[in-house]
Amino acid sequence: MSFATLALLFLVGFLGFGIGVGGGPGGIFDALGISNSSNTGSSTAAIQDQIDAANAKLDKNPQDPQALLKLADNEYLLAKTGIETDPNTGQPTSVSNDAHTALGKAADAWNKYLKVNKGKPDVTTAFNMVNVYQLLGDIDGLIQAQRIIAAAQPSAQSYGQLALFQYLSGDLSGGDASRKKAIAEAPKSQRKTLESQLDQARKQGEKIKKQQEKAQNKGGGATTTPGANPLENPFGGVAPTP
């Protein structure tokens, strides 16, 4: 079983318990806000208008934080129009080349926003970026976005999700710190269930960490390119389709 599959299985369990970024019935990416709902040409055109307006502002001021946020959000919305999902599981089955490009543009705009933003990062866009980075298979970006969410909205759900991502990246110490916060935030009646789920995630994280170390010792150092090494990136992402 691949690391990507294992990661998705853990997410299923967390979403069932309510420790997910979305929650509720349906597949993982349905809970994350990605579904097979059709998008009309007019809605796509409206999204493109928002992108064009944001880019026009950025031409005048490349460090306009609100324009960068608008660009990140709308590039993500545009990408969703090119993502096909399984109607039974809600998981993505294909991402068009155009959608993959839009996801990359969304991540680029978000990273630029984080560099110029002077206050607390926008939480709504951070939620969108969790979806973006999951689809791109960028575990580091995923953790960064979830950390922003947990700091702004501390809860068993937000810290539990952060711990999950950290464990599945091989960051055991980071996962342990987030796990402690998640359990502290959880109602007493749910703590044992949460502890059990995070224990499973940690065990998988231990396996991933060992595989990372083995790969580094074998090859003299592992690549850090997002999506390039499945041992470093358990989420894998969804490869673009022509």
VEXROLO-494204 format. One record per residue (C-alpha): residue number from 0; x negated, y, z. Coordinates in steps of 0.5 Angstrom, whole numbers, plus 2048, in hexadecimal, padded with zeros to 3 digits. Layout:
<node><i>NUM</i><X>X</X><Y>Y</Y><Z>Z</Z></node>
...
//
This chain:
<node><i>0</i><X>800</X><Y>800</Y><Z>800</Z></node>
<node><i>1</i><X>7FD</X><Y>807</Y><Z>7FE</Z></node>
<node><i>2</i><X>7FC</X><Y>80C</Y><Z>803</Z></node>
<node><i>3</i><X>801</X><Y>811</Y><Z>7FF</Z></node>
<node><i>4</i><X>806</X><Y>80B</Y><Z>800</Z></node>
<node><i>5</i><X>805</X><Y>80B</Y><Z>808</Z></node>
<node><i>6</i><X>805</X><Y>812</Y><Z>808</Z></node>
<node><i>7</i><X>80C</X><Y>812</Y><Z>805</Z></node>
<node><i>8</i><X>80E</X><Y>80D</Y><Z>80A</Z></node>
<node><i>9</i><X>80C</X><Y>811</Y><Z>810</Z></node>
<node><i>10</i><X>810</X><Y>817</Y><Z>80D</Z></node>
<node><i>11</i><X>816</X><Y>812</Y><Z>80C</Z></node>
<node><i>12</i><X>816</X><Y>811</Y><Z>814</Z></node>
<node><i>13</i><X>815</X><Y>818</Y><Z>816</Z></node>
<node><i>14</i><X>81A</X><Y>81A</Y><Z>812</Z></node>
<node><i>15</i><X>81F</X><Y>815</Y><Z>814</Z></node>
<node><i>16</i><X>81D</X><Y>817</Y><Z>81B</Z></node>
<node><i>17</i><X>81E</X><Y>81F</Y><Z>819</Z></node>
<node><i>18</i><X>816</X><Y>820</Y><Z>81A</Z></node>
<node><i>19</i><X>816</X><Y>822</Y><Z>812</Z></node>
<node><i>20</i><X>815</X><Y>829</Y><Z>80F</Z></node>
<node><i>21</i><X>81C</X><Y>828</Y><Z>80C</Z></node>
<node><i>22</i><X>820</X><Y>822</Y><Z>810</Z></node>
<node><i>23</i><X>827</X><Y>81F</Y><Z>80E</Z></node>
<node><i>24</i><X>829</X><Y>81A</Y><Z>80A</Z></node>
<node><i>25</i><X>826</X><Y>818</Y><Z>803</Z></node>
<node><i>26</i><X>81F</X><Y>817</Y><Z>800</Z></node>
<node><i>27</i><X>818</X><Y>81B</Y><Z>803</Z></node>
<node><i>28</i><X>818</X><Y>820</Y><Z>7FD</Z></node>
<node><i>29</i><X>820</X><Y>821</Y><Z>7FE</Z></node>
<node><i>30</i><X>81F</X><Y>823</Y><Z>805</Z></node>
<node><i>31</i><X>819</X><Y>827</Y><Z>803</Z></node>
<node><i>32</i><X>81E</X><Y>82B</Y><Z>7FE</Z></node>
<node><i>33</i><X>81C</X><Y>827</Y><Z>7F7</Z></node>
<node><i>34</i><X>822</X><Y>824</Y><Z>7F4</Z></node>
<node><i>35</i><X>825</X><Y>822</Y><Z>7EE</Z></node>
<node><i>36</i><X>829</X><Y>828</Y><Z>7EE</Z></node>
<node><i>37</i><X>82A</X><Y>82B</Y><Z>7E7</Z></node>
<node><i>38</i><X>827</X><Y>831</Y><Z>7E5</Z></node>
<node><i>39</i><X>82A</X><Y>836</Y><Z>7E0</Z></node>
<node><i>40</i><X>826</X><Y>83A</Y><Z>7DB</Z></node>
<node><i>41</i><X>829</X><Y>840</Y><Z>7DE</Z></node>
<node><i>42</i><X>826</X><Y>83E</Y><Z>7E5</Z></node>
<node><i>43</i><X>820</X><Y>83D</Y><Z>7E2</Z></node>
<node><i>44</i><X>820</X><Y>843</Y><Z>7DE</Z></node>
<node><i>45</i><X>821</X><Y>847</Y><Z>7E5</Z></node>
<node><i>46</i><X>81C</X><Y>843</Y><Z>7E8</Z></node>
<node><i>47</i><X>817</X><Y>846</Y><Z>7E2</Z></node>
<node><i>48</i><X>819</X><Y>84D</Y><Z>7E3</Z></node>
<node><i>49</i><X>817</X><Y>84D</Y><Z>7EA</Z></node>
<node><i>50</i><X>811</X><Y>84A</Y><Z>7E9</Z></node>
<node><i>51</i><X>810</X><Y>84F</Y><Z>7E3</Z></node>
<node><i>52</i><X>812</X><Y>855</Y><Z>7E8</Z></node>
<node><i>53</i><X>80D</X><Y>852</Y><Z>7ED</Z></node>
<node><i>54</i><X>807</X><Y>852</Y><Z>7E8</Z></node>
<node><i>55</i><X>809</X><Y>859</Y><Z>7E6</Z></node>
<node><i>56</i><X>808</X><Y>85B</Y><Z>7ED</Z></node>
<node><i>57</i><X>801</X><Y>857</Y><Z>7EE</Z></node>
<node><i>58</i><X>7FF</X><Y>85A</Y><Z>7E8</Z></node>
<node><i>59</i><X>7FF</X><Y>861</Y><Z>7EB</Z></node>
<node><i>60</i><X>7FD</X><Y>85E</Y><Z>7F2</Z></node>
<node><i>61</i><X>7FA</X><Y>857</Y><Z>7F2</Z></node>
<node><i>62</i><X>7FA</X><Y>857</Y><Z>7FA</Z></node>
<node><i>63</i><X>802</X><Y>859</Y><Z>7FB</Z></node>
<node><i>64</i><X>804</X><Y>854</Y><Z>800</Z></node>
<node><i>65</i><X>80B</X><Y>854</Y><Z>7FE</Z></node>
<node><i>66</i><X>80A</X><Y>853</Y><Z>7F7</Z></node>
<node><i>67</i><X>805</X><Y>84D</Y><Z>7F8</Z></node>
<node><i>68</i><X>80B</X><Y>84A</Y><Z>7FD</Z></node>
<node><i>69</i><X>810</X><Y>84B</Y><Z>7F7</Z></node>
<node><i>70</i><X>80B</X><Y>848</Y><Z>7F2</Z></node>
<node><i>71</i><X>80A</X><Y>842</Y><Z>7F6</Z></node>
<node><i>72</i><X>811</X><Y>840</Y><Z>7F8</Z></node>
<node><i>73</i><X>814</X><Y>841</Y><Z>7F1</Z></node>
<node><i>74</i><X>80E</X><Y>83D</Y><Z>7EE</Z></node>
<node><i>75</i><X>810</X><Y>838</Y><Z>7F2</Z></node>
<node><i>76</i><X>817</X><Y>838</Y><Z>7F0</Z></node>
<node><i>77</i><X>815</X><Y>838</Y><Z>7E9</Z></node>
<node><i>78</i><X>811</X><Y>832</Y><Z>7EA</Z></node>
<node><i>79</i><X>817</X><Y>82F</Y><Z>7ED</Z></node>
<node><i>80</i><X>81B</X><Y>82F</Y><Z>7E6</Z></node>
<node><i>81</i><X>816</X><Y>82A</Y><Z>7E4</Z></node>
<node><i>82</i><X>816</X><Y>825</Y><Z>7E9</Z></node>
<node><i>83</i><X>81A</X><Y>81F</Y><Z>7E8</Z></node>
<node><i>84</i><X>81C</X><Y>81B</Y><Z>7EE</Z></node>
<node><i>85</i><X>81E</X><Y>814</Y><Z>7EF</Z></node>
<node><i>86</i><X>826</X><Y>814</Y><Z>7F1</Z></node>
<node><i>87</i><X>826</X><Y>80F</Y><Z>7F6</Z></node>
<node><i>88</i><X>820</X><Y>811</Y><Z>7FA</Z></node>
<node><i>89</i><X>81F</X><Y>818</Y><Z>7F8</Z></node>
<node><i>90</i><X>817</X><Y>817</Y><Z>7F7</Z></node>
<node><i>91</i><X>814</X><Y>81B</Y><Z>7F1</Z></node>
<node><i>92</i><X>813</X><Y>816</Y><Z>7EB</Z></node>
<node><i>93</i><X>810</X><Y>81B</Y><Z>7E7</Z></node>
<node><i>94</i><X>80D</X><Y>822</Y><Z>7E6</Z></node>
<node><i>95</i><X>80D</X><Y>826</Y><Z>7E0</Z></node>
<node><i>96</i><X>806</X><Y>829</Y><Z>7DE</Z></node>
<node><i>97</i><X>80A</X><Y>830</Y><Z>7DE</Z></node>
<node><i>98</i><X>80C</X><Y>82E</Y><Z>7E5</Z></node>
<node><i>99</i><X>805</X><Y>82C</Y><Z>7E7</Z></node>
<node><i>100</i><X>803</X><Y>833</Y><Z>7E5</Z></node>
<node><i>101</i><X>808</X><Y>836</Y><Z>7E8</Z></node>
<node><i>102</i><X>806</X><Y>833</Y><Z>7EF</Z></node>
<node><i>103</i><X>7FF</X><Y>835</Y><Z>7EE</Z></node>
<node><i>104</i><X>801</X><Y>83C</Y><Z>7ED</Z></node>
<node><i>105</i><X>805</X><Y>83C</Y><Z>7F3</Z></node>
<node><i>106</i><X>800</X><Y>839</Y><Z>7F7</Z></node>
<node><i>107</i><X>7FB</X><Y>83E</Y><Z>7F4</Z></node>
<node><i>108</i><X>800</X><Y>844</Y><Z>7F6</Z></node>
<node><i>109</i><X>801</X><Y>841</Y><Z>7FD</Z></node>
<node><i>110</i><X>7F9</X><Y>841</Y><Z>7FE</Z></node>
<node><i>111</i><X>7F8</X><Y>848</Y><Z>7FC</Z></node>
<node><i>112</i><X>7FE</X><Y>84A</Y><Z>800</Z></node>
<node><i>113</i><X>7FB</X><Y>847</Y><Z>806</Z></node>
<node><i>114</i><X>7F4</X><Y>84B</Y><Z>805</Z></node>
<node><i>115</i><X>7F8</X><Y>852</Y><Z>805</Z></node>
<node><i>116</i><X>7FD</X><Y>851</Y><Z>80A</Z></node>
<node><i>117</i><X>7FC</X><Y>855</Y><Z>810</Z></node>
<node><i>118</i><X>802</X><Y>852</Y><Z>814</Z></node>
<node><i>119</i><X>805</X><Y>84B</Y><Z>816</Z></node>
<node><i>120</i><X>805</X><Y>847</Y><Z>80F</Z></node>
<node><i>121</i><X>80C</X><Y>846</Y><Z>80C</Z></node>
<node><i>122</i><X>810</X><Y>840</Y><Z>80F</Z></node>
<node><i>123</i><X>815</X><Y>83F</Y><Z>809</Z></node>
<node><i>124</i><X>80F</X><Y>83F</Y><Z>804</Z></node>
<node><i>125</i><X>80B</X><Y>83A</Y><Z>809</Z></node>
<node><i>126</i><X>811</X><Y>835</Y><Z>808</Z></node>
<node><i>127</i><X>811</X><Y>836</Y><Z>801</Z></node>
<node><i>128</i><X>809</X><Y>835</Y><Z>801</Z></node>
<node><i>129</i><X>80A</X><Y>82E</Y><Z>805</Z></node>
<node><i>130</i><X>80E</X><Y>82C</Y><Z>7FF</Z></node>
<node><i>131</i><X>809</X><Y>82F</Y><Z>7FA</Z></node>
<node><i>132</i><X>803</X><Y>82C</Y><Z>7FD</Z></node>
<node><i>133</i><X>806</X><Y>825</Y><Z>7FE</Z></node>
<node><i>134</i><X>808</X><Y>825</Y><Z>7F6</Z></node>
<node><i>135</i><X>800</X><Y>827</Y><Z>7F5</Z></node>
<node><i>136</i><X>7FE</X><Y>822</Y><Z>7F9</Z></node>
<node><i>137</i><X>7FA</X><Y>827</Y><Z>7FD</Z></node>
<node><i>138</i><X>7F9</X><Y>825</Y><Z>804</Z></node>
<node><i>139</i><X>7F5</X><Y>82B</Y><Z>807</Z></node>
<node><i>140</i><X>7FA</X><Y>830</Y><Z>804</Z></node>
<node><i>141</i><X>800</X><Y>82B</Y><Z>807</Z></node>
<node><i>142</i><X>7FD</X><Y>82C</Y><Z>80E</Z></node>
<node><i>143</i><X>7FC</X><Y>833</Y><Z>80D</Z></node>
<node><i>144</i><X>803</X><Y>835</Y><Z>80C</Z></node>
<node><i>145</i><X>806</X><Y>830</Y><Z>811</Z></node>
<node><i>146</i><X>801</X><Y>833</Y><Z>816</Z></node>
<node><i>147</i><X>804</X><Y>83A</Y><Z>814</Z></node>
<node><i>148</i><X>80B</X><Y>837</Y><Z>815</Z></node>
<node><i>149</i><X>809</X><Y>834</Y><Z>81C</Z></node>
<node><i>150</i><X>806</X><Y>83A</Y><Z>81F</Z></node>
<node><i>151</i><X>80C</X><Y>83F</Y><Z>81D</Z></node>
<node><i>152</i><X>812</X><Y>839</Y><Z>81F</Z></node>
<node><i>153</i><X>80F</X><Y>835</Y><Z>824</Z></node>
<node><i>154</i><X>813</X><Y>82E</Y><Z>825</Z></node>
<node><i>155</i><X>812</X><Y>827</Y><Z>825</Z></node>
<node><i>156</i><X>814</X><Y>827</Y><Z>81E</Z></node>
<node><i>157</i><X>80F</X><Y>82C</Y><Z>81B</Z></node>
<node><i>158</i><X>809</X><Y>829</Y><Z>820</Z></node>
<node><i>159</i><X>80B</X><Y>822</Y><Z>81E</Z></node>
<node><i>160</i><X>80B</X><Y>823</Y><Z>817</Z></node>
<node><i>161</i><X>804</X><Y>827</Y><Z>818</Z></node>
<node><i>162</i><X>801</X><Y>821</Y><Z>81C</Z></node>
<node><i>163</i><X>803</X><Y>81C</Y><Z>816</Z></node>
<node><i>164</i><X>800</X><Y>820</Y><Z>811</Z></node>
<node><i>165</i><X>7FA</X><Y>821</Y><Z>815</Z></node>
<node><i>166</i><X>7F9</X><Y>819</Y><Z>817</Z></node>
<node><i>167</i><X>7FA</X><Y>817</Y><Z>80F</Z></node>
<node><i>168</i><X>7F5</X><Y>81C</Y><Z>80D</Z></node>
<node><i>169</i><X>7F0</X><Y>818</Y><Z>812</Z></node>
<node><i>170</i><X>7F0</X><Y>81E</Y><Z>817</Z></node>
<node><i>171</i><X>7F1</X><Y>81A</Y><Z>81D</Z></node>
<node><i>172</i><X>7EF</X><Y>820</Y><Z>822</Z></node>
<node><i>173</i><X>7F4</X><Y>825</Y><Z>81F</Z></node>
<node><i>174</i><X>7F9</X><Y>820</Y><Z>81F</Z></node>
<node><i>175</i><X>7F8</X><Y>81F</Y><Z>826</Z></node>
<node><i>176</i><X>7F9</X><Y>826</Y><Z>828</Z></node>
<node><i>177</i><X>7FF</X><Y>827</Y><Z>824</Z></node>
<node><i>178</i><X>802</X><Y>820</Y><Z>826</Z></node>
<node><i>179</i><X>801</X><Y>823</Y><Z>82E</Z></node>
<node><i>180</i><X>805</X><Y>829</Y><Z>82C</Z></node>
<node><i>181</i><X>80B</X><Y>825</Y><Z>828</Z></node>
<node><i>182</i><X>80C</X><Y>821</Y><Z>82E</Z></node>
<node><i>183</i><X>80C</X><Y>827</Y><Z>833</Z></node>
<node><i>184</i><X>811</X><Y>82A</Y><Z>82E</Z></node>
<node><i>185</i><X>816</X><Y>824</Y><Z>82E</Z></node>
<node><i>186</i><X>81C</X><Y>822</Y><Z>832</Z></node>
<node><i>187</i><X>81A</X><Y>81D</Y><Z>837</Z></node>
<node><i>188</i><X>81F</X><Y>818</Y><Z>834</Z></node>
<node><i>189</i><X>81B</X><Y>818</Y><Z>82D</Z></node>
<node><i>190</i><X>814</X><Y>818</Y><Z>830</Z></node>
<node><i>191</i><X>813</X><Y>811</Y><Z>830</Z></node>
<node><i>192</i><X>815</X><Y>810</Y><Z>829</Z></node>
<node><i>193</i><X>811</X><Y>816</Y><Z>826</Z></node>
<node><i>194</i><X>80B</X><Y>813</Y><Z>82A</Z></node>
<node><i>195</i><X>80C</X><Y>80D</Y><Z>827</Z></node>
<node><i>196</i><X>80D</X><Y>810</Y><Z>820</Z></node>
<node><i>197</i><X>806</X><Y>814</Y><Z>821</Z></node>
<node><i>198</i><X>803</X><Y>80E</Y><Z>823</Z></node>
<node><i>199</i><X>804</X><Y>80B</Y><Z>81D</Z></node>
<node><i>200</i><X>802</X><Y>811</Y><Z>819</Z></node>
<node><i>201</i><X>7FB</X><Y>811</Y><Z>81D</Z></node>
<node><i>202</i><X>7FA</X><Y>80A</Y><Z>81C</Z></node>
<node><i>203</i><X>7FA</X><Y>80B</Y><Z>814</Z></node>
<node><i>204</i><X>7F6</X><Y>811</Y><Z>815</Z></node>
<node><i>205</i><X>7F1</X><Y>80D</Y><Z>819</Z></node>
<node><i>206</i><X>7F1</X><Y>808</Y><Z>812</Z></node>
<node><i>207</i><X>7F0</X><Y>80E</Y><Z>80E</Z></node>
<node><i>208</i><X>7EB</X><Y>811</Y><Z>812</Z></node>
<node><i>209</i><X>7E7</X><Y>80B</Y><Z>811</Z></node>
<node><i>210</i><X>7E8</X><Y>80A</Y><Z>80A</Z></node>
<node><i>211</i><X>7E5</X><Y>811</Y><Z>809</Z></node>
<node><i>212</i><X>7DF</X><Y>810</Y><Z>80D</Z></node>
<node><i>213</i><X>7DE</X><Y>80A</Y><Z>809</Z></node>
<node><i>214</i><X>7DF</X><Y>80D</Y><Z>802</Z></node>
<node><i>215</i><X>7DA</X><Y>813</Y><Z>805</Z></node>
<node><i>216</i><X>7D5</X><Y>80E</Y><Z>807</Z></node>
<node><i>217</i><X>7D5</X><Y>80A</Y><Z>800</Z></node>
<node><i>218</i><X>7D5</X><Y>810</Y><Z>7FC</Z></node>
<node><i>219</i><X>7D1</X><Y>815</Y><Z>7FF</Z></node>
<node><i>220</i><X>7D7</X><Y>819</Y><Z>801</Z></node>
<node><i>221</i><X>7DE</X><Y>81A</Y><Z>7FE</Z></node>
<node><i>222</i><X>7E1</X><Y>81F</Y><Z>7FA</Z></node>
<node><i>223</i><X>7E6</X><Y>824</Y><Z>7FD</Z></node>
<node><i>224</i><X>7EA</X><Y>826</Y><Z>7F7</Z></node>
<node><i>225</i><X>7F1</X><Y>825</Y><Z>7F8</Z></node>
<node><i>226</i><X>7F4</X><Y>81F</Y><Z>7F5</Z></node>
<node><i>227</i><X>7ED</X><Y>81C</Y><Z>7F3</Z></node>
<node><i>228</i><X>7EC</X><Y>817</Y><Z>7F9</Z></node>
<node><i>229</i><X>7F2</X><Y>813</Y><Z>7FB</Z></node>
<node><i>230</i><X>7EE</X><Y>812</Y><Z>802</Z></node>
<node><i>231</i><X>7EE</X><Y>819</Y><Z>803</Z></node>
<node><i>232</i><X>7F5</X><Y>81B</Y><Z>801</Z></node>
<node><i>233</i><X>7FA</X><Y>816</Y><Z>803</Z></node>
<node><i>234</i><X>800</X><Y>819</Y><Z>800</Z></node>
<node><i>235</i><X>7FD</X><Y>819</Y><Z>7F9</Z></node>
<node><i>236</i><X>801</X><Y>81E</Y><Z>7F6</Z></node>
<node><i>237</i><X>805</X><Y>81C</Y><Z>7EF</Z></node>
<node><i>238</i><X>802</X><Y>81C</Y><Z>7E9</Z></node>
<node><i>239</i><X>804</X><Y>821</Y><Z>7E3</Z></node>
<node><i>240</i><X>808</X><Y>81E</Y><Z>7DD</Z></node>
<node><i>241</i><X>807</X><Y>820</Y><Z>7D6</Z></node>
//
